[in-house]
Amino acid sequence: MKAWRKVGRRGWEALNLRIVLYAGNSDRRPERLRPIADRFNLDQNGVLDNVLYARAYTSEHQAELLDYVAAKFHEEAGVFKLLVIDSIMALFRVDFSGRGELADRQQKLAQVLSRLQKISEEYNVSVFITNQMTADPGATLTFQADPKKPIGGNILAHASTTRIYLRKGRGENRIAKIYDSPDLPESEATFAITNGGIADSRD
């Protein structure tokens, strides 16, 4: 499959799981896992050997990659545990612009999300997607403290089980807030992003 690039050379036998990462953002690279592996005293190449990475260039290509994902999950049943898509809406915003194409965009998005849900249920894989925020012009009329909203509309909101809102704190700190969840109460947690990955927040 030409769409996939296997990263690393040696296997990581200590943990029998693999993840799939495919991105619409050009700055996302699996090599970011190298310093994280060092932090936990893991072999860098062994960790990267358990990551399959693909770069999507259009929203149509992004949808086609799901066929490769499903085929790989079927081929190595029970091995893959996580599918990461970063970012789910980035390419849709490029390919569909303006209100005139909004209906087509949402229809294509709904098809991708439905496919993701079926893959998750059939192969018992967790799906983690990132999204973007946009300014909400109507928020100023209701005096909301944070006049931003996630893009993608109700279709994306209803397809997500748990939504987490991330925002920047002081310095390297970030704040994660449970935005919507069927079984988790609304709460916040503060953490820091370091060279070695996610760590406790820094005062």
N, C-alpha and C positions, 0 to 999 in steps of 0.2 A: 504494500500500500504506500504509494508515494506521498500521501498526505502526512504520514507519521515519520517522526525523527526520533529514534531511540537514543537516549542520553546515557552516557556511561558505558562501561565495558563489563564490570564484574557484578555478579548477583549479590543480593542482600538477603541471606538465608535466615537471618535472625527474626525477621518479621514477614510473614507470608501474606502480604497485601500489596496492591499496586494502585496508583491513582492515574487519572487522565486529566491533563490540563490543556485546554485550548483557548486561545486568546484572540481578541479583536484589537487589543492594544499592543503597539509595537514595543513598548518598554517592558513587557512581561517576559522574563526568561527563567527557565528552570535552574540555570546556574546560580540563581539567588539562594538556592538550597545549600550550596557548598558551605558558607560560614555557619549556617544553622546546623548542618551535620557536625561540624567541628565543635560546636557548643555542647552537643550531646555525645561527643566522643564516638561518632559513627563514621564509617568509611564513606567518603564523598561519592565515589563512583558507584558504590553499592546502593546508596540512597537514590542517586540519579537513574540507576538502572531500573528502578521501580516507578519511574515517571515516564509516561508517554505524552509527548507535547506536539501540538499542531497549531499552526497559525492560520486563522480564517481571514480572508481578504474582502469578502462581500457577505451580505446577509444570506444569499443563496448558498455560498460556499459553506457558511456556518451551519446551515440546515443539512447540507450533504454530508458534513463530517459526522453527523449523528448516525448515519448508516455505517460508517467505519467503526464508530464507538460500539454500536450494537453487535456488529460482527466480531469485534475483539472480545467483548464481554461473553459472547456465545462460545467463542473459540477457547477461552480460558475461564470457564465458568467458576464462580466463587472466589476468584483471585482478586479482582478489582473491587474496591470498596468506596471509592470517592471519584466523582466527576466534577471538575471545577471549570466554570465558564466565566471568563473575565474579558470583556463585559458583555452581558446579554444584549444590551440596547445600542452599543456604540456603532455597530455597522448598520443597524436599521435606521439610525438617525442620518447616516450618510446617504444610504440608498433611497430613502423615502423622505422628501422634504416638503414642507408646507401642508396646509390643511387638505388640499386636494388629493394628497396621497395617503392621508391618515388612515382611511378605512382599509386600504390595501396593506399598509404596514401592520395594522393591528390583526388582520386576518392571517398574514404570514407569521406574525409573532405567536398567535394562538396555536398554529400548527406546530411550531417548534416546541412550545411549552407542553403541548399534549404529547408529543414524541418523547420529551424528556421524562414526563411522568410515567409513561409506559415503560421506558427503559429502567427507571428507578425501581418500579414495582416488579418487573419481570426478573431483573438480575440482582435485586436486593442491594442497590448501590445508592449511597447518599449523593445528592446533587447540590452543589454550592454555586450560586451565581452571584455576581456583583452587578451593580446597577449604578446609574448616575442620578444626580439631583439637578433640578432646575428651579429657577425663580418662579414663584406663584404670584402673578399680578393681583389676583383677588384676595390674597392674604392680608394686604394692607387695609382692606375694607373691614375685615373681621378682627383686626388688631392682634394677629398672631405674633408670638414672640420670634418664631423662626419661619420667615416667609419663603420656605423652599418645600418642594415636594418631589417624590421619586417619579421618574419618567416611566412610560410604559402603560399607564392607566390602570383601570380595574382588571384588565385581562391578566397582567403580570401580578397584580396584588392578589387576586383570587387563586392563582396557580402556585403561590408561595405558601408553605406551611408556617414558617417562622421568619419574620422580617426583622433585621437588625439595622439600626441607623447608626452609622459611624460619623463622628465629627472630630475635628482637631481640638486638642486641649493646649495646655502650655508646654512649650518646648517639644520634646519627643512624645509627650503623652497624647493618647487618643481616648475618646469616650464612646463606648458601645451601649446603645439603648435598645431594649426589646421594643420594637415599634408595633408589632402585631404577632400574636401567637395564640393557638387554640388551648394550650395547656400551661403556659408560663405567664406569671404576673409581670406587669410592666416594671422594669428596674434598669439600673445603669451600673456599669463597671468601667473602671479606668485602667488602662494598660499603656505600656510603652512599646514602640517599635525600635528595635536595636539592630545592629549588624548581625547578631545571632538569632534574630527572630523576635517573637512576642515575649515580653518580660513584664514583671510587676511595674506599676507606675512609679515614676520618680518625682519626688517632692520638689 
